């Protein structure tokens, strides 16, 4: 992943760029007199890069899908708990007739893996349980365990395995996208840094109010203040 050049949250960079763009449009004559690097074209490039980064923030489809998939995976794993309770009852009924003690069947390992959110652990432990069931199936069926129950456990493990594979694939996709996006955020920040440096040369000791409009700490205060107002407005509308 490329180095991040800025010292704020990625979602704050486009917001900062919006404030800087408006100030720069107003002060363009001063900046252009200082250096020909600042022009209408520079502002257009800044605006274009800012808009692109804003689209990256608002189009986090992979993250939303990943969150939904993770919830689905967690629900499937939790649904195993009552099934494990039933299975445990049959293991106790079978007792010493099995080739392995009930407490060594693997149920505790599955429960622990579910509690820890260890998807791979759930899959591996459930596969062990299914192997133990198949070795002792005749005895367990005689105690009342149904083939349909075994089939449902097997199907659940297959589904959890598939969801886990999808989850890992989406995580890789998101990480790759993030690595690519950082390049755009860095490019936007580099443009902003050029403006900040020039603003210090123009306004330090001359116009403190204007200088604040090109100072990162002051701009972050504005970003956070606007975010708070937006939340307040949303809350008020909902009431």
Order of alpha helices (4+ residues) and beta strands (2+ residues): alpha-alpha-alpha-alpha-alpha-alpha-alpha-alpha-alpha-alpha-alpha
